């Protein structure tokens, strides 16, 4: 399961909080175990227990404190074990017992002490490196005396305090260190997952600004930035494809502008030559004169077709090619169009075959534009076949469409040209004779007209065996025709 960027941040913060706490608790548990098992700390704990034993003995034997020897006998063995000095004073500071000053104890001398919150501090002696531990003696809920235990630092185990600080403080320090390491690692990890795609996007924008689209964005992770990179990569591909198409279009436009001058100049030059010949009286007999006029007419027809193609194409480009849609009977409309085509084949070496009967359905169409499509397809077939061959017109019902096809048995279209014949300005010169004279706009206009009718146009060809161009028109049901 892929996590998005939001969940990555949430989990990172949770990790930063929980893991250091767990590490600290584990380390504290370990430190506690070490403290419990450390020999020197155990010894210190036992000494502390002995202090408590001294206090307990003083309380239990307080009633005999004035008998120095007997009292010392009760507490002396513990004092020897701990190496401590015991002093007991009453509330007035009178010395009741001193383990190292028997005479003072017997004389009950007054010590200079400071009592704070019932705890006594001997101020009379310079203790030097000695430490004091004081505790009140309570009997019947009354404080009757204070205990002062003096001990040297040597009594404490060496480095006990340092060990405790090391164990406990080290746990917190290691927990803090784990927090810092986690913050650094997760910051690096998250920033890496952000900076890498951002750097790629930044480089991509710079490349696009410089007009370079030959690169790819490699970041493909399934997160927000990954989706952004994928969208940016798709935009780059679409932009590159668009620019490539634009370059092809511009190159085609430049090529066609150059060829237009040639296509127009050739018939104009021929017309000019034949007109000058007629003016010079070269064609004296009527037959030659009429032949010259026929040639001039043929050249002007070519000029007219070229100019008409340019005009129609400009209307297509501007989206102003007008369509006058009406409901037609397919047989009636096609018979009207084909009848004029059949007349043009009279006296021609080419043969036209019409497969009848033509299907009779209702179609919504502009009859003039469909006639323009048919004329264009027939003229293309004529030019390809030159002076002999057969052209066949057929129609059939295909699902909810009427399909009309024009088939010739000419040289066909080469496989490399076939996918491009409906593109604007495209002319497959290898598959057409040199005097074709078209500008590659006729089939583009046909495609536009058919698609405006809601149909499709396609071409099939076997090189050297002929070409079939078919287009479809949607069939209108009787209910739809009635609504119209």
Order of alpha helices (4+ residues) and beta strands (2+ residues): alpha-alpha-alpha-beta-beta-alpha-beta-beta-beta-beta-alpha-alpha-alpha-beta-alpha-beta-beta-alpha-beta-beta-alpha-alpha-beta-beta-alpha
